[in-house]
């Protein structure tokens, strides 16, 4: 659509209200860490320092993202906003129950059968 053809007072669609085809890459270094990017731009807007920390990105799949779409662990609006503003969205792995690893061995064995 020609922008000049939009009637005055009509809201123009923004990238956050339109669908976006994204490529999702997984990290070879950290399980369940993913990088979302616009498929057309690929990794061109991802900072080199992030790529160095992330590891060589491994293409997982492509996905059409829209504001109506539900993602399992991420807020779709935040993902779309990050891709628009900075060229990528980094999905961190879920938090793990690290407190168990720090308990003394005696406590970890308290419920073991005698």
DSSP file (Angstrom, degrees, kcal/mol; ACC not computed):
  #  RESIDUE AA STRUCTURE BP1 BP2  ACC     N-H-->O    O-->H-N    N-H-->O    O-->H-N    TCO  KAPPA ALPHA  PHI   PSI    X-CA   Y-CA   Z-CA
    1    1 A X              0   0    0      0, 0.0     2,-0.4     0, 0.0     5,-0.1   0.000 360.0 360.0 360.0 136.8    0.0    0.0    0.0
    2    2 A X    >   -     0   0    0      1,-0.1     3,-2.0     2,-0.0     4,-0.4  -0.631 360.0-140.1 -74.5 123.9    1.3    3.4   -0.9
    3    3 A X  G >  S+     0   0    0     -2,-0.4     3,-1.1     1,-0.3    -1,-0.1   0.819 102.9  56.7 -57.6 -31.1    1.7    5.5    2.4
    4    4 A X  G 3  S+     0   0    0      1,-0.2    -1,-0.3    -3,-0.0    -2,-0.0   0.681  98.3  63.2 -74.1 -14.4    0.4    8.6    0.7
    5    5 A X  G <  S+     0   0    0     -3,-2.0     2,-0.5     2,-0.1    -1,-0.2   0.552  77.2 103.8 -85.0  -7.3   -2.8    6.6   -0.1
    6    6 A X  S <  S-     0   0    0     -3,-1.1     3,-0.1    -4,-0.4     4,-0.1  -0.634  81.3-116.0 -75.9 123.8   -3.6    6.1    3.6
    7    7 A X    >   -     0   0    0     -2,-0.5     3,-2.0     1,-0.1    -1,-0.1  -0.237  38.0 -90.6 -60.2 147.3   -6.4    8.6    4.5
    8    8 A X  T 3  S+     0   0    0      1,-0.3    -1,-0.1    -3,-0.0     3,-0.1  -0.316 113.9  24.4 -57.8 136.8   -5.6   11.2    7.0
    9    9 A X  T 3  S+     0   0    0      1,-0.3     2,-0.5    -3,-0.1    -1,-0.3   0.378  91.2 124.9  87.4  -4.2   -6.3   10.1   10.6
   10   10 A X    <   -     0   0    0     -3,-2.0    -1,-0.3    -4,-0.1     2,-0.3  -0.768  65.4-120.2 -90.4 131.1   -6.0    6.4    9.7
   11   11 A X        -     0   0    0     -2,-0.5     2,-0.3    -3,-0.1    -4,-0.1  -0.509  23.3-136.1 -70.7 130.6   -3.5    4.5   11.8
   12   12 A X        -     0   0    0     -2,-0.3     2,-0.1     1,-0.1    -1,-0.1  -0.648  28.0-104.5 -82.9 143.1   -0.7    3.0    9.7
   13   13 A X        -     0   0    0     -2,-0.3     2,-0.2     4,-0.1    -1,-0.1  -0.440  35.7-151.4 -67.1 140.2    0.2   -0.6   10.6
   14   14 A X    >>  -     0   0    0     -2,-0.1     3,-1.4     1,-0.1     4,-0.7  -0.605  31.2-102.6-103.3 170.4    3.4   -0.9   12.5
   15   15 A X  T 34 S+     0   0    0      1,-0.3     3,-0.3    -2,-0.2    -1,-0.1   0.761 121.2  61.7 -64.8 -22.5    5.8   -3.9   12.5
   16   16 A X  T 34 S+     0   0    0      1,-0.2    -1,-0.3    50,-0.1    51,-0.2   0.678 107.1  43.3 -77.7 -15.9    4.3   -4.9   15.9
   17   17 A X  T <4 S+     0   0    0     -3,-1.4     2,-0.2    49,-0.1    -1,-0.2   0.478 107.0  72.9-104.2  -4.3    0.8   -5.3   14.4
   18   18 A X  S  < S-     0   0    0     -4,-0.7     2,-0.2    -3,-0.3    49,-0.1  -0.664  90.7 -97.0-105.5 162.5    2.0   -7.1   11.3
   19   19 A X        -     0   0    0     -2,-0.2     2,-0.4    47,-0.1    47,-0.2  -0.503  36.3-162.1 -77.0 150.8    3.2  -10.7   10.9
   20   20 A X  E     -A   65   0A   0     45,-2.5    45,-3.4    -2,-0.2     2,-0.6  -0.999  15.3-136.8-135.1 131.0    7.0  -11.2   10.8
   21   21 A X  E     -A   64   0A   0     -2,-0.4    18,-2.8    43,-0.2    19,-0.4  -0.800  32.6-171.5 -89.2 121.6    8.8  -14.3    9.6
   22   22 A X  E     -AB  63  38A   0     41,-3.1    41,-2.6    -2,-0.6     2,-0.5  -0.840  22.0-141.9-117.2 149.5   11.6  -15.1   12.0
   23   23 A X  E     -AB  62  37A   0     14,-2.5    14,-2.2    -2,-0.3     2,-0.5  -0.920  18.3-153.1-103.9 136.1   14.5  -17.5   12.1
   24   24 A X  E     -AB  61  36A   0     37,-3.0    36,-3.0    -2,-0.5    37,-1.4  -0.946  10.3-168.4-114.0 127.9   15.2  -19.1   15.4
   25   25 A X  E     -AB  59  35A   0     10,-2.6    10,-2.6    -2,-0.5     2,-0.3  -0.893  10.3-143.0-114.9 143.4   18.7  -20.2   16.2
   26   26 A X  E     -AB  58  34A   0     32,-3.0    32,-2.2    -2,-0.4     2,-0.4  -0.785  20.7-116.5-104.4 152.4   19.8  -22.4   19.1
   27   27 A X        -     0   0    0      6,-2.2     6,-0.2     3,-0.4     5,-0.2  -0.682   8.7-154.7 -85.9 134.5   23.0  -22.0   21.0
   28   28 A X  S    S+     0   0    0     -2,-0.4    27,-0.1    26,-0.4    -1,-0.1   0.625  95.5  50.0 -79.1 -11.2   25.6  -24.8   20.9
   29   29 A X  S    S+     0   0    0     25,-0.9     2,-0.5     1,-0.2    -1,-0.2   0.793 112.0  38.5 -95.4 -32.5   26.9  -23.7   24.2
   30   30 A X  S >  S-     0   0    0     24,-0.3     3,-1.5     3,-0.1    -3,-0.4  -0.968  81.4-124.8-130.5 118.5   23.8  -23.4   26.4
   31   31 A X  T 3  S+     0   0    0     -2,-0.5     3,-0.1     1,-0.3    62,-0.1  -0.337  94.1  11.0 -60.3 136.1   20.9  -25.8   26.3
   32   32 A X  T 3  S+     0   0    0      1,-0.2     2,-0.5    -5,-0.2    -1,-0.3   0.696  90.7 131.4  66.8  24.0   17.5  -24.1   25.7
   33   33 A X    <   -     0   0    0     -3,-1.5    -6,-2.2    -6,-0.2     2,-0.3  -0.934  34.6-177.8-103.8 128.0   19.0  -20.7   24.7
   34   34 A X  E     -BC  26  91A   0     57,-2.0    57,-3.5    -2,-0.5     2,-0.5  -0.925  22.6-149.1-130.5 151.1   17.6  -19.3   21.5
   35   35 A X  E     -BC  25  90A   0    -10,-2.6   -10,-2.6    -2,-0.3     2,-0.5  -0.982  12.7-158.8-120.5 121.4   18.1  -16.3   19.3
   36   36 A X  E     +BC  24  89A   0     53,-3.2    53,-2.0    -2,-0.5     2,-0.3  -0.862  20.6 165.2-100.1 131.1   15.1  -14.9   17.4
   37   37 A X  E     -B   23   0A   0    -14,-2.2   -14,-2.5    -2,-0.5     2,-0.3  -0.957  46.1 -92.1-139.5 159.3   15.8  -12.7   14.3
   38   38 A X  E >>  -B   22   0A   0     49,-0.4     4,-1.8    -2,-0.3     3,-0.5  -0.578  36.7-134.5 -67.7 130.7   13.9  -11.4   11.3
   39   39 A X  T 34 S+     0   0    0    -18,-2.8    -1,-0.1    -2,-0.3   -17,-0.1   0.866 103.0  53.6 -59.3 -38.2   14.5  -13.9    8.5
   40   40 A X  T 34 S+     0   0    0    -19,-0.4    -1,-0.2     1,-0.2   -18,-0.1   0.846 116.1  38.2 -66.5 -33.4   15.2  -11.3    5.9
   41   41 A X  T X4 S-     0   0    0     -3,-0.5     3,-2.1     1,-0.2    -1,-0.2   0.664  87.8-177.3 -89.9 -18.2   18.0   -9.7    8.1
   42   42 A X  T 3<  -     0   0    0     -4,-1.8     3,-0.4     1,-0.3    -4,-0.2  -0.293  67.0 -28.0  51.2-130.9   19.3  -13.0    9.4
   43   43 A X  T >  S+     0   0    0      1,-0.2     3,-1.4     2,-0.1    -1,-0.3   0.254 105.2 111.5 -97.5  12.1   22.1  -12.4   11.9
   44   44 A X  T <  S+     0   0    0     -3,-2.1    -1,-0.2     1,-0.3    -2,-0.1   0.761  81.6  41.7 -61.7 -27.6   23.2   -9.0   10.4
   45   45 A X  T 3  S+     0   0    0     -3,-0.4     2,-0.5    42,-0.3    -1,-0.3   0.398  87.7 106.8-100.9   2.4   22.0   -6.9   13.4
   46   46 A X  S <  S-     0   0    0     -3,-1.4    41,-0.1    41,-0.1     5,-0.1  -0.706  78.4-113.8 -83.2 125.2   23.2   -9.3   16.2
   47   47 A X     >  -     0   0    0     -2,-0.5     4,-2.0     1,-0.1     3,-0.4  -0.246  15.8-126.6 -59.3 144.0   26.3   -7.8   17.9
   48   48 A X  H  > S+     0   0    0      1,-0.2     4,-2.5     2,-0.2     5,-0.2   0.859 109.6  58.7 -59.2 -36.8   29.5   -9.8   17.4
   49   49 A X  H  > S+     0   0    0      1,-0.2     4,-1.9     2,-0.2    -1,-0.2   0.878 106.1  48.5 -62.6 -37.4   30.0  -10.0   21.2
   50   50 A X  H  > S+     0   0    0     -3,-0.4     4,-3.0     2,-0.2     5,-0.2   0.917 110.7  50.1 -68.4 -42.7   26.6  -11.8   21.6
   51   51 A X  H  X S+     0   0    0     -4,-2.0     4,-2.4     1,-0.2    -2,-0.2   0.903 109.6  52.2 -61.1 -40.4   27.5  -14.2   18.8
   52   52 A X  H  < S+     0   0    0     -4,-2.5    -1,-0.2     1,-0.2    -2,-0.2   0.905 115.7  39.8 -62.7 -41.7   30.8  -14.9   20.5
   53   53 A X  H  < S+     0   0    0     -4,-1.9    -2,-0.2     1,-0.2    -1,-0.2   0.858 118.0  48.6 -74.4 -36.4   29.1  -15.6   23.9
   54   54 A X  H  < S-     0   0    0     -4,-3.0   -25,-0.9     1,-0.2   -26,-0.4   0.827 106.2-133.2 -72.2 -34.6   26.2  -17.5   22.2
   55   55 A X     <  -     0   0    0     -4,-2.4     2,-0.4    -5,-0.2    -1,-0.2  -0.298  52.7 -29.3  95.2 171.5   28.4  -19.7   20.0
   56   56 A X  S    S-     0   0    0     -2,-0.1   -28,-0.3    -4,-0.1   -30,-0.1  -0.442  79.3-118.6 -61.2 112.5   28.0  -20.4   16.3
   57   57 A X        -     0   0    0     -2,-0.4     2,-0.6   -30,-0.1   -30,-0.2  -0.275  22.7-151.2 -59.8 134.8   24.2  -20.1   15.9
   58   58 A X  E     -A   26   0A   0    -32,-2.2   -32,-3.0    -3,-0.0     2,-0.2  -0.940  20.8-121.1-109.4 117.2   22.5  -23.3   14.7
   59   59 A X  E     +A   25   0A   0     -2,-0.6   -34,-0.2   -34,-0.2     3,-0.1  -0.376  35.0 173.7 -61.5 123.3   19.3  -22.7   12.7
   60   60 A X  E     -     0   0A   0    -36,-3.0     2,-0.3     1,-0.4   -35,-0.2   0.876  54.3 -49.5 -95.4 -53.2   16.5  -24.5   14.5
   61   61 A X  E     -A   24   0A   0    -37,-1.4   -37,-3.0     2,-0.0    -1,-0.4  -0.975  45.6-106.6-172.1 169.4   13.4  -23.4   12.5
   62   62 A X  E     -A   23   0A   0     -2,-0.3     2,-0.3   -39,-0.2   -39,-0.2  -0.853  34.3-175.3-109.7 150.8   11.5  -20.5   10.9
   63   63 A X  E     -A   22   0A   0    -41,-2.6   -41,-3.1    -2,-0.3     2,-0.6  -0.999  27.1-126.9-149.4 138.8    8.3  -19.2   12.4
   64   64 A X  E     -A   21   0A   0     -2,-0.3     2,-0.5   -43,-0.2   -43,-0.2  -0.804  31.5-160.5 -87.1 121.3    5.6  -16.6   11.6
   65   65 A X  E     +A   20   0A   0    -45,-3.4   -45,-2.5    -2,-0.6     2,-0.3  -0.885  17.6 165.2-107.3 133.6    5.2  -14.4   14.6
   66   66 A X    >   -     0   0    0     -2,-0.5     3,-1.5   -47,-0.2   -47,-0.1  -0.941  50.4-107.4-135.6 158.9    2.1  -12.2   15.1
   67   67 A X  T 3  S+     0   0    0     -2,-0.3    10,-0.2     1,-0.3     9,-0.1   0.771 119.9  55.7 -58.6 -23.6    0.9  -10.4   18.2
   68   68 A X  T 3  S+     0   0    0      8,-0.1    -1,-0.3     2,-0.1     2,-0.1   0.669  86.1 102.0 -82.0 -17.0   -1.9  -13.0   18.5
   69   69 A X    <   -     0   0    0     -3,-1.5     2,-0.4     1,-0.1     7,-0.2  -0.410  66.2-137.9 -72.4 141.8    0.5  -15.9   18.5
   70   70 A X        -     0   0    0     -2,-0.1     2,-0.4     5,-0.1     5,-0.1  -0.837  13.3-160.0 -97.5 135.4    1.3  -17.6   21.8
   71   71 A X        -     0   0    0      3,-0.5     5,-0.1    -2,-0.4     0, 0.0  -0.887  21.7-126.8-111.0 149.3    4.8  -18.7   22.6
   72   72 A X  S    S+     0   0    0     -2,-0.4    -1,-0.1     1,-0.2     3,-0.0   0.905  99.1   4.4 -62.6 -45.0    5.6  -21.3   25.3
   73   73 A X  S    S+     0   0    0     -3,-0.1     2,-0.3     2,-0.0    -1,-0.2   0.415 117.4  69.4-125.4   0.9    8.1  -19.3   27.3
   74   74 A X  S    S-     0   0    0     17,-0.1     2,-0.7     4,-0.0    -3,-0.5  -0.893  77.4-114.2-125.8 153.0    8.3  -15.8   25.9
   75   75 A X     >  -     0   0    0     -2,-0.3     4,-2.3     1,-0.2     3,-0.5  -0.766  26.0-147.7 -81.8 115.4    6.0  -12.8   25.7
   76   76 A X  H  > S+     0   0    0     -2,-0.7     4,-2.6     1,-0.3     5,-0.2   0.853  95.9  53.4 -55.8 -39.2    5.2  -12.4   22.0
   77   77 A X  H  > S+     0   0    0      1,-0.2     4,-2.2     2,-0.2    -1,-0.3   0.882 109.5  48.1 -66.1 -37.0    5.0   -8.6   22.2
   78   78 A X  H  > S+     0   0    0     -3,-0.5     4,-2.7     2,-0.2    -2,-0.2   0.894 111.4  50.9 -68.2 -40.5    8.4   -8.4   23.9
   79   79 A X  H  X S+     0   0    0     -4,-2.3     4,-2.3     2,-0.2     5,-0.2   0.954 113.1  44.6 -60.7 -50.6    9.9  -10.7   21.2
   80   80 A X  H  X S+     0   0    0     -4,-2.6     4,-2.2     1,-0.2    -2,-0.2   0.895 113.8  50.5 -62.1 -40.8    8.5   -8.6   18.4
   81   81 A X  H  X S+     0   0    0     -4,-2.2     4,-2.9    -5,-0.2     5,-0.3   0.921 110.9  48.3 -63.6 -45.2    9.5   -5.3   20.0
   82   82 A X  H  X>S+     0   0    0     -4,-2.7     4,-2.8     2,-0.2     6,-0.9   0.902 111.5  49.5 -63.5 -41.2   13.1   -6.5   20.6
   83   83 A X  H  X5S+     0   0    0     -4,-2.3     4,-0.9     4,-0.2    -1,-0.2   0.914 114.6  46.0 -64.2 -41.5   13.4   -7.7   17.0
   84   84 A X  H  <5S+     0   0    0     -4,-2.2    -2,-0.2    -5,-0.2    -1,-0.2   0.943 121.7  34.7 -64.5 -48.6   12.1   -4.4   15.7
   85   85 A X  H  <5S+     0   0    0     -4,-2.9    -2,-0.2    -5,-0.2    -3,-0.2   0.895 136.9  14.0 -79.1 -41.8   14.3   -2.2   18.0
   86   86 A X  H  <5S-     0   0    0     -4,-2.8    -3,-0.2    -5,-0.3    -2,-0.1   0.507  98.5-112.5-118.6  -5.3   17.5   -4.1   18.3
   87   87 A X  S  <<S+     0   0    0     -4,-0.9   -49,-0.4    -5,-0.9     2,-0.3   0.454  87.1  44.1  92.2   0.2   17.3   -6.7   15.5
   88   88 A X        -     0   0    0     -6,-0.9     2,-0.4   -51,-0.1    -2,-0.3  -0.987  60.4-142.1-163.8 163.7   17.1   -9.8   17.7
   89   89 A X  E     -C   36   0A   0    -53,-2.0   -53,-3.2    -2,-0.3     2,-0.6  -0.988  17.8-149.8-134.2 128.5   15.5  -11.3   20.8
   90   90 A X  E     -C   35   0A   0     -2,-0.4     2,-0.7   -55,-0.2   -55,-0.2  -0.878   5.7-157.5-101.1 119.3   17.6  -13.6   23.1
   91   91 A X  E     -C   34   0A   0    -57,-3.5   -57,-2.0    -2,-0.6     2,-0.1  -0.867  13.9-149.2 -96.3 116.9   15.6  -16.3   24.9
   92   92 A X        -     0   0    0     -2,-0.7     3,-0.1   -59,-0.2   -59,-0.1  -0.474  25.8 -95.9 -81.7 154.8   17.4  -17.4   28.0
   93   93 A X        -     0   0    0     -2,-0.1    -1,-0.1     1,-0.1   -61,-0.1  -0.305  51.9 -90.2 -63.9 154.9   17.2  -21.0   29.4
   94   94 A X        -     0   0    0      1,-0.1    -1,-0.1   -62,-0.1     2,-0.1  -0.340  49.8 -96.2 -65.1 150.0   14.6  -21.5   32.1
   95   95 A X        -     0   0    0     -3,-0.1     2,-0.3     1,-0.1    -1,-0.1  -0.396  41.2-145.1 -65.1 141.1   15.9  -21.1   35.7
   96   96 A X        -     0   0    0     -2,-0.1     2,-2.3    -3,-0.1     3,-0.2  -0.750  26.1-100.8-108.3 158.8   16.9  -24.3   37.3
   97   97 A X    >   +     0   0    0     -2,-0.3     3,-0.9     1,-0.2     4,-0.4  -0.504  52.2 163.1 -77.8  78.2   16.5  -25.3   40.9
   98   98 A X  G >>  +     0   0    0     -2,-2.3     3,-0.8     1,-0.2     4,-0.7   0.706  57.8  79.3 -72.5 -19.7   20.2  -24.6   41.8
   99   99 A X  G >4 S+     0   0    0      1,-0.3     3,-0.7     2,-0.2     4,-0.3   0.816  85.9  60.6 -60.7 -29.4   19.5  -24.5   45.6
  100  100 A X  G X4 S+     0   0    0     -3,-0.9     3,-1.2     1,-0.2    -1,-0.3   0.882  98.9  56.3 -65.1 -37.4   19.4  -28.3   45.7
  101  101 A X  G <4 S+     0   0    0     -3,-0.8    -1,-0.2    -4,-0.4    -2,-0.2   0.733 105.3  52.9 -66.9 -21.3   23.0  -28.5   44.4
  102  102 A X  G << S+     0   0    0     -4,-0.7    -1,-0.2    -3,-0.7     2,-0.2   0.422  83.4 106.0 -98.1   0.4   24.2  -26.3   47.3
  103  103 A X  S <  S-     0   0    0     -3,-1.2     5,-0.0    -4,-0.3    -3,-0.0  -0.533  81.9 -98.5 -78.6 146.8   22.7  -28.3   50.2
  104  104 A X    >>  -     0   0    0     -2,-0.2     4,-1.7     1,-0.1     3,-0.8  -0.318  31.7-115.3 -61.6 149.0   25.0  -30.4   52.3
  105  105 A X  H 3> S+     0   0    0      1,-0.2     4,-1.2     2,-0.2    -1,-0.1   0.820 113.6  61.2 -55.7 -35.8   25.2  -34.0   51.4
  106  106 A X  H 34 S+     0   0    0      1,-0.2     4,-0.3     2,-0.2    -1,-0.2   0.889 105.8  46.7 -61.5 -39.3   23.7  -35.0   54.8
  107  107 A X  H X4 S+     0   0    0     -3,-0.8     3,-1.0     1,-0.2     4,-0.3   0.867 107.6  55.8 -71.4 -35.5   20.5  -33.1   54.0
  108  108 A X  H 3< S+     0   0    0     -4,-1.7     3,-0.3     1,-0.2    -1,-0.2   0.778 111.8  44.5 -67.6 -24.0   20.2  -34.5   50.5
  109  109 A X  T >< S+     0   0    0     -4,-1.2     3,-1.7    -3,-0.2    -1,-0.2   0.400  81.4 102.0 -98.9   1.7   20.2  -38.0   52.0
  110  110 A X  T <  S+     0   0    0     -3,-1.0    -1,-0.2    -4,-0.3    -2,-0.1   0.819  86.2  42.9 -58.7 -34.0   17.8  -37.4   54.9
  111  111 A X  T 3  S+     0   0    0     -4,-0.3    -1,-0.3    -3,-0.3     2,-0.1   0.382  87.4 116.0 -95.4   4.5   14.9  -39.1   53.1
  112  112 A X  S <  S-     0   0    0     -3,-1.7    -3,-0.0     1,-0.1     2,-0.0  -0.454  78.0-100.1 -69.7 145.0   16.9  -42.0   51.8
  113  113 A X              0   0    0      1,-0.1    -1,-0.1    -2,-0.1    -2,-0.1  -0.367 360.0 360.0 -64.0 146.2   15.9  -45.5   53.2
  114  114 A X              0   0    0     -3,-0.1    -1,-0.1    -2,-0.0    -2,-0.1   0.462 360.0 360.0 -77.7 360.0   18.1  -46.7   55.9
